[in-house]
Amino acid sequence: MVNHFSALINHSSMFHKVNTSCGRPFVAMIFGILFLSFVSCGQEEQVSLMPQYYHESQGLINTDVDSINRFCDKFQDYLKKSPESTSDQLYSPTVKNLHDAYKEFGIELLSFGINVCVTIDYRWEGDTTIYF
């Protein structure tokens, strides 16, 4: 027990020596580095996911309507979080792929945007359903 206590005293005295020799500049430097690392973590540049959405939209025509609807919801969620993505060069081709995929299943995409996706389902005779 004495050895453990003496080791604790040695560590404590070593910390005291470092503190008295380096003192406040050392502590300020440590806190400064920590502060800058936290600030830089929050300001990391977001990577554009438009290439991934475009690539996924190319395969929508080979899926089913439920998959297309899920992609539409997921794509809109991304656009809500990153509205600047609507000016990306891959935005229009992605929406066109979405339009073509719906058309393959007899559904017309009338309007698509960050907050709205309007489709008409022509598969049911006599009924026209508009989804908002």
Secondary structure as GFF3:
##gff-version 3
##sequence-region A 1 132
A	DSSP	alpha_helix	2	42	.	.	.	ID=ss1
A	DSSP	alpha_helix	50	58	.	.	.	ID=ss2
A	DSSP	three_ten_helix	60	62	.	.	.	ID=ss3
A	DSSP	alpha_helix	65	81	.	.	.	ID=ss4
A	DSSP	three_ten_helix	83	87	.	.	.	ID=ss5
A	DSSP	alpha_helix	91	104	.	.	.	ID=ss6
A	DSSP	beta_strand	107	112	.	.	.	ID=ss7
A	DSSP	beta_strand	117	121	.	.	.	ID=ss8
A	DSSP	beta_strand	130	131	.	.	.	ID=ss9
###
